[in-house]
Amino acid sequence: MAKFQLIVSDPKNKTSKAASLEGTKAQALVGKSIGEEVDGKLLGLGNVKLRITGGTDKDGVPMRFDIQGAARKRAILSGGVGFKPGDEGERRRKLLRGRVVSEETLQINSVIVSGAEAPAAPVEAAKA
């Protein structure tokens, strides 16, 4: 059974909160990719939409959006997620995990896209 630490960031308030997911709530995230949106009701977080932005596995290996699947792979990086170059033009082969959430994933980072804090529909209806 999957068990995740879900980090939810709120860009409006510039805060983040951690939630632990187990059982069926955690199974709702297995198979989702970085960039996909998830309904917060499935996770027990209320009426919000979350976008998965990244994560790490049990050994601290980061997920990267441009690697297919959920397996670990070694890739040559010149910057971005998983590598910060010390010198200009430096490249290094680093161990990364693919963009799909799997059973080995431990932490999932997400950001609130819409929800109770963002009343988008009623404002548009009032203008029309």
Backbone hydrogen bonds, N-H to C=O, Kabsch-Sander energy under -0.5 kcal/mol:
donor,donor_aa,acceptor,acceptor_aa,energy
4,F,21,L,-2.3
5,Q,106,L,-2.6
6,L,4,F,-0.6
6,L,19,A,-3.5
7,I,5,Q,-0.6
7,I,108,I,-2.9
8,V,6,L,-0.6
8,V,17,K,-3.2
9,S,7,I,-0.6
9,S,110,S,-2.3
10,D,15,T,-3.3
14,K,10,D,-1.5
15,T,10,D,-1.3
17,K,8,V,-2.4
19,A,6,L,-2.6
21,L,4,F,-2.8
23,G,2,A,-0.9
25,K,22,E,-1.0
27,Q,23,G,-1.9
28,A,24,T,-1.0
29,L,26,A,-1.6
30,V,26,A,-0.8
31,G,101,V,-2.5
32,K,29,L,-2.0
34,I,99,R,-1.2
35,G,52,I,-2.9
36,E,33,S,-1.8
38,V,50,L,-3.2
40,G,48,V,-3.3
42,L,39,D,-0.8
43,L,39,D,-0.6
44,G,40,G,-0.6
44,G,41,K,-0.7
45,L,40,G,-3.0
46,G,40,G,-0.5
48,V,46,G,-1.5
49,K,114,S,-3.6
50,L,38,V,-2.9
51,R,111,V,-2.5
52,I,36,E,-2.2
53,T,109,N,-2.6
54,G,109,N,-1.2
56,T,107,Q,-1.7
57,D,61,V,-1.5
58,K,104,E,-1.3
60,G,57,D,-1.7
63,M,55,G,-2.8
64,R,97,R,-2.0
67,I,64,R,-1.3
68,Q,66,D,-0.5
73,K,96,L,-3.1
75,A,73,K,-0.6
75,A,94,K,-2.5
77,L,75,A,-0.6
77,L,92,R,-2.9
83,F,80,G,-1.6
90,E,87,D,-1.7
92,R,77,L,-2.2
94,K,75,A,-2.8
94,K,92,R,-0.6
96,L,73,K,-3.1
96,L,94,K,-0.5
97,R,62,P,-2.5
98,G,71,A,-1.5
99,R,67,I,-2.3
100,V,69,G,-2.1
101,V,32,K,-3.1
105,T,102,S,-1.1
106,L,56,T,-2.3
107,Q,56,T,-1.8
108,I,5,Q,-2.5
109,N,54,G,-2.3
110,S,7,I,-2.4
111,V,51,R,-2.0
112,I,9,S,-2.5
113,V,49,K,-2.9
114,S,49,K,-1.0
116,A,47,N,-0.5
118,A,115,G,-1.1
120,A,118,A,-2.0
123,V,119,P,-0.8
124,E,120,A,-1.7
125,A,121,A,-2.1
126,A,122,P,-1.8
127,K,123,V,-1.5
128,A,124,E,-1.4
